[in-house]
């Protein structure tokens, strides 16, 4: 069996220490902003904090771009030549053309050497699947068996995020002006969730931001009490400027599960460009689907 390299795009939002320790190759997506002549690569020459400064400077939210087919071919080729088989996952096919471009690129190489898995997710919803790939690779499975098992986890990823402000979504054309105004007037901090390969508004708690945070925690506790959480890894992922909400979530979750299971990560430029600062999520894999009430 050939050696295996695991690849993921930069939207997986995994910590550098984890990536390096587990030999995961991160492929950056593109970021641009109107008025700025520079071309950016997520996590390479741009950080989330710099994204927010550029938004203040230019008055626009950044545009994010997929990895194109030619770039993927260049990403894959050295590893194929070195005798590796490749398994790749990244931002979901319903959220970007990146997945389809990776599939097209994989067809330029000998059959059976590359597996491309559609995460149908974003941020550490992808990271959870990468973690499973690492586990299965360490068990000695080949890329085809790894891909088969990981695809079974895809519909069970629970990815929710509290969003503090809607101006980034509004500037990016992802919510209407009236929605933005009413959310502000009614003190709504929406909880977004990845559903059917799309990021959608899931709940609209009214009141302080903490209400939306507590809603996420309550759903986590519900799933845990139902013995419906895969405890290999639980991610708490935020986009910065959290005012202590990240520490609060970790403290609350630590009452119920071993703190070593929880990994705190920070959103990269692509995710932060769309959601803005003070966005935070609790992400984990379910053991079986939950019927929403």
N, C-alpha and C positions, 0 to 999 in steps of 0.2 A: 504494500500500500504506500502511495506517495505521502510525503509530508503535507501538512495542511496549514494554510494561512486563512485566518478569519479576517474579513474586511467589513467595515461599516462606514457610512458617511458621517459627517460631523454633527448631524442632528441627533445622534444617539446620546449626546451629552454625558458621556462617561468621563470619570476623572482620569487625568493623565497617569496617575500612579497605577490605576487598575489596568489601563490600556497597555502600559509598558510591562507590567508584571505578567500579563496573560498573552503577550505577543499578538495584539490586535492591531491591525493596520487601519488608521482613520483617513478617510478621503474627504477633503474639504469641499463644501458647496460655495457658490458665488454670492457676493453681496455688493450692491451698488446703491448709490443715493443720488437723486437729482441735484445737480449743482456741484457735485464733487467729481473731479475727473479721474479719481483713483478707482482701481478695480481691486476688490478685496476678496480674500479667501477666509472663510469662517475658521477662526482659531489660529490662523497662520499669521496674518498681518492685521487682524482686527479682533478686538474683544467686545463683549457685551457692553461694558462700561463705555468704551469708545463709541459704540453704536448710539447710546443715549446722548452723548456729547454732539455727535453729528446731527442727530435729530434736532437738537436745540439750535445748532448753528444754521442748518439749511431749511428747517421748517417742514421737512418731509420725512416720512418713515422710509427705511431702506427697501429696496427690491431684492428679492432673493432668487437665485438662478440655479437650475439643475446642473449636475455634472453631465457633460455631453458624451456622445458615443465615442468620439476620438479620445477624449480624456480617459474614459474607462478602459479603452484598449491599452493606452499607455500605462494605466494603473495595473492592469492584469498581466501584461506581457512579461515583465521581468520575473515574476513569480512562476509563471508557466515555464519559462526557459530554464529556471533553476530547479524544476522538477516538483514544484508544489501543485497540489490541487487547491482550489479556492472556493470558499463559501462566503457569500456576500449578503448583507441586508442593509437597508437604509430607510429613509423616509417613505411612507406608504404610497402606493400607486394612486390613491385617491387624493393625495396632497401635493404631488410633484411628478414630473415626467422622469425623474431620476431613475426609478425602478425600471421603467420601460427601456431607457437608454442602457442600463446595465445588462438587461436581457439581450438587447441587440448586439452589444459589444461581446458578450459571452459566446455568441454564435460565430465569431471570427476565430475561435480557438477549437482545438480538437474536442469532439463530443465527449462528455463525461468528465471534463476537467474543471468545470465551473458550475456551481449551484448558486442561483440567485433566489433569495427568499423575500417575498413581499411581506413586510412587517405589518402593513395596514395600520401603521401607527406613527408616532413621532416622539422625540425626546427620549427619556429613559424607558418609555414603552418599547422602543427599539433596543435600548440597553439591556432590558430583561431578557430579550431573545438572544442577544450577543452573549450574555452570561450563560444561557443554556448551551449555546454553541461551544463555549469554553469547557463546560462540564462534560459534554458529550465527546468532544475531541480528546479530553484527558482520559476518557474511558476507552479510547482506542477505536471509536467508530469512524467510518469513512464519511466523506462529505454527503453522500446520498442518504445514508441512514440519519446523519445529523439533520439534514434538511427535512427529511420526512418527520422526524420527531419535533423539530422546531415549528413546522407548519401546524402541528396539532396544538401548539401553545398559542398561536397567533390570535384566534378568536377569544382567548381567555385572558388577554392582557387588559387590566383595568388601569386606565390612564385618565385622571381628572386633574383639573387645575383651577385654582381660585384666581380670578383676574381683578386687579384693583381698579384699573381705569380702562376706558374703552377708546381713548383717543388714538392709540396705536392701531387698533382694529379699524377705527373709523377712517383714519388717514390712509390706511392700506386698502380701503374699500371693502372691508369685511363686516361692517355694520353700518346701518343708516344713521343720519344725523339725528332723527327723532329718537331712535333707540338710545343713542348716546345721551341725549338731553334727559329723557325720562329716567334712564338708569341713574344719572347724577341726582335728579330731583328726588327720586324715591329711595336713594341710598342703596341701590342694588349693586352687589358685587357678584357677578355671575360665576357659576361653576361650569366650566367647559369640560366636555368629555369626548374622547374619540369613540365615535359610533359609526359602524359601517364604513370604515376607511375615511371618515371625515371628522374634523373638529367641530363640535356642535355645542350650543348652549344646552346644558343639562338641567340645571336648577337656577333659580334666581332668588337667593336668600336676601331679605331686606335687613338693613341695619348696618352695624359696624362690620368691617372686613373680617373680624374674628368669627362672626357668625358663619361666613362661608368656609372659613378654615375648620371650624368645629363640625360643620356638615360633612366635610371630607373625613375627618377623624371618626365621626359616628358611623359612617358607612364602612370604614376599615374595621372598626370594632364589630360591627354586625357580621361582616364576612368572616372575621376571625372566630367569633363565637359559633358560627355555623361550620367551623372547621373547613373553610373553603378558601384558604390562602396557602399558596405554595411559599414556604418560608426559606427557600434558598436565598432570596434577596428581596428586600423592600427598598425602593428608592424614594427619597425626598429630594425633589429637584426644584430649584428656584432661579429667578432671573435677576436677583440682586435687589438692593434697597428694601430689605425685608422687615426692618424695624423690629427684629426679634421674633417674628412669626415662625421662622425656620427653627429656631431653638425651641419654641413653644411646641411645635408639632413633634419634634424628635423626643422631647421630654414626655409628651403624652403617649406617644407610641411605645416608648420604653417601659411604660407601666404594664404593657401587655405582651411584649415580645423582647427577646434578647437584643440589647442595643447593638451588638456586633452584626446582626442581620441587616440593620438599617444603614444604608449608604447615602450620604448627603452629597449631591452633585449640583453643579451650576449650569444653567442653560447657556448654550453657545449663541453666536450672533444670529443665526437663522431663526431660532425659536424666539429669542428676545426681540427681534425685528418685528415680529407679528403680534406678540403678546404684551410687550412693554415691561417696565420694571414692576416689582412687587407682584409677580405671578409665582404661584407655588403649587406643586402637585405631590400627591402620594400615589405611587405607582407600584403595582404588584401583579402577580399572575394568579388567577383563580384556578381552583381544581375542577370546577364545573360551572356552567353558565348560571347567572343569577336572573331570575325573572323579575324585572322591574315593576314596581307597583305604581 
